[in-house]
Amino acid sequence: RQLIELRLVLEPGWAALAAVRADDSGLRQLQWTQSQLAHALDRSDLLAAADADLQFHLLLAQLSGNPGLVAMARQLELAISHSLRLPFAWSGADDQPVREHDAIVQAVCAGDAPGAAGAMRAHLLSAARRSGIDLDTPDDATAPDATAPDTSAPDPDPLSFRLIPPSEGAFA
């Protein structure tokens, strides 16, 4: 949940910047990466689909042309990679991600920054739903008394993430 919230802050922005900054070569690379996702899902190869999905999102950060956003994407790469497998694990080789990515690609290729940001936001919210994450429900909605102080030890969150130093050549 926390990672999706973070991605909702970052990724629509880098998609919008990619829409106004990507050159023809970058757009062709984005389209090719998108086709890899579609082919992997056609083959029901969920690991390849998750990898193509990751490459798509990281490429958008790169196409933003903003070194700070690229560095943030590198730091989040492992966490994003893990989170991208959840929707496929829950829904299998559903082609919904392909349709959502197509909308992002179309907006980026058209130079439509608001459209790219909106399509990315819609995609991330849809992916959260496919993963069983309800962003409309507050984190503490299941707590017996949200006003009482929590004196219990925190439970480890299996979907938590941590920032790691970027590695060289992460986007090579």
Secondary structure, 3 states (H helix, E strand, C coil): CHHHHHHHHHHHHHHHHHHHHCCHHHHHHHHHHHHHHHHHHHCCCHHHHHHHHHHHHHHHHHHCCCHHHHHHHHHHHHHHHHHHHHHHHHHCCCCHHHHHHHHHHHHHHCCCHHHHHHHHHHHHHHHHHHCCCCCCCCHHHHCCCCCCCCCCCCCCCCCCCCCCCCCCCCCC
